[in-house]
């Protein structure tokens, strides 16, 4: 996908697409090859990209935005799943509770890695480092 954008100049649509691809594939937004996480299903991140050395964490509180994004999106989807079940009189209330609790707990866990990846990729796109 070409060379990543450096400081200076506005991002192009190609940069935006590359950023989203990196976020979805959990890859480094600078070299687009290095993995962000230590294992396929691990929540532990590398401190730096194993290929290019880009430091992923830029300081205290860096991932708060990713946490907020993940939580808002996950709980919105969870509400969209359980609310119709809770309103429908033919569905047992225990089923609606089970779906609601399962989605409210499970979706943020499932979205954790991609939320962090998206956060790092967007930060790199909007605030590139030399």
C-alpha positions as CSV (number, residue, x, y, z in Angstrom):
1,X,0.0,0.0,0.0
2,X,2.9,2.3,-0.3
3,X,4.9,4.3,2.1
4,X,3.1,5.6,5.2
5,X,2.6,9.4,5.4
6,X,5.2,11.4,7.4
7,X,4.8,14.8,9.1
8,X,3.4,17.5,6.9
9,X,0.6,17.4,4.4
10,X,-3.0,16.4,4.7
11,X,-3.9,12.7,4.7
12,X,-5.2,11.3,1.5
13,X,-8.0,8.8,1.0
14,X,-5.4,6.2,0.4
15,X,-3.9,7.0,3.8
16,X,-7.4,6.7,5.4
17,X,-8.0,3.3,3.8
18,X,-4.5,2.1,4.8
19,X,-5.2,3.2,8.3
20,X,-8.5,1.3,8.5
21,X,-6.9,-1.8,7.0
22,X,-4.1,-1.6,9.7
23,X,-6.7,-1.2,12.4
24,X,-8.8,-4.2,11.2
25,X,-5.8,-6.4,10.8
26,X,-4.2,-5.3,14.1
27,X,-1.0,-4.2,12.4
28,X,1.4,-1.4,13.0
29,X,0.2,1.8,11.3
30,X,3.7,2.9,10.4
31,X,5.3,-0.1,8.7
32,X,1.9,-2.0,8.2
33,X,3.6,-5.3,8.9
34,X,4.4,-5.6,12.6
35,X,1.8,-7.0,15.0
36,X,0.4,-4.9,17.9
37,X,-0.3,-7.9,20.2
38,X,2.0,-10.6,21.5
39,X,-0.3,-13.5,20.6
40,X,-3.2,-14.3,18.3
41,X,-5.7,-14.1,21.2
42,X,-3.6,-12.1,23.7
43,X,-4.6,-8.8,25.2
44,X,-0.9,-8.0,25.9
45,X,0.6,-5.5,23.5
46,X,4.1,-5.0,22.4
47,X,5.6,-1.7,23.7
48,X,7.1,-1.1,20.3
49,X,6.5,-2.5,16.8
50,X,8.7,-5.6,16.4
51,X,9.5,-4.6,12.8
52,X,10.0,-0.8,12.7
53,X,10.2,0.1,16.4
54,X,7.3,2.6,16.6
55,X,6.3,3.2,20.2
56,X,2.6,2.4,20.5
57,X,1.8,4.1,23.8
58,X,2.4,7.8,23.9
59,X,1.9,8.3,27.6
60,X,-0.3,8.1,30.6
61,X,-4.0,7.9,29.7
62,X,-3.3,7.3,26.0
63,X,-5.8,4.5,25.7
64,X,-8.7,6.2,27.5
65,X,-10.2,7.2,24.2
66,X,-10.0,3.7,22.9
67,X,-11.6,2.4,26.1
68,X,-14.5,5.0,25.8
69,X,-15.0,4.2,22.1
70,X,-15.1,0.5,22.8
71,X,-17.5,0.8,25.7
72,X,-19.9,3.2,23.9
73,X,-20.0,1.1,20.8
74,X,-20.3,-2.2,22.6
75,X,-23.1,-1.0,24.9
76,X,-25.0,0.5,22.0
77,X,-24.9,-2.8,20.2
78,X,-25.8,-4.7,23.4
79,X,-28.8,-2.4,23.9
80,X,-29.9,-2.9,20.3
81,X,-29.8,-6.6,20.9
82,X,-31.6,-6.9,24.2
83,X,-34.2,-4.1,24.0
84,X,-36.4,-5.7,21.3
85,X,-36.3,-8.9,23.3
86,X,-37.3,-7.1,26.5
87,X,-40.2,-5.4,24.8
88,X,-41.5,-8.5,23.0
89,X,-44.0,-10.2,25.3
90,X,-43.5,-13.6,23.7
91,X,-39.8,-13.8,24.8
92,X,-39.2,-14.8,28.4
93,X,-37.7,-12.0,30.5
94,X,-34.9,-14.4,31.6
95,X,-33.8,-14.8,28.0
96,X,-33.8,-11.0,27.5
97,X,-31.7,-10.7,30.7
98,X,-29.3,-13.4,29.6
99,X,-28.8,-11.8,26.1
100,X,-28.4,-8.3,27.7
101,X,-25.8,-9.4,30.3
102,X,-23.9,-11.6,27.9
103,X,-23.7,-8.8,25.3
104,X,-22.9,-6.1,27.8
105,X,-20.0,-8.1,29.2
106,X,-18.8,-10.0,26.1
107,X,-18.9,-7.2,23.4
108,X,-16.4,-4.9,25.2
109,X,-14.0,-7.9,25.7
110,X,-14.3,-8.8,22.0
111,X,-13.8,-5.2,20.9
112,X,-10.8,-4.5,23.1
113,X,-8.0,-5.3,20.6
114,X,-9.7,-3.6,17.7
115,X,-10.5,-0.5,19.6
116,X,-6.9,-0.1,20.7
117,X,-5.7,-0.8,17.1
118,X,-8.1,1.8,15.7
119,X,-7.0,4.3,18.3
120,X,-3.3,3.9,17.5
121,X,-4.0,3.9,13.7
122,X,-6.1,7.1,13.9
123,X,-3.6,8.8,16.1
124,X,-0.8,7.9,13.6
125,X,-2.9,9.2,10.7
126,X,-3.9,12.5,12.3
127,X,-0.6,13.1,14.3
128,X,2.2,11.4,12.4
129,X,5.7,11.2,14.0
130,X,9.0,11.4,12.2
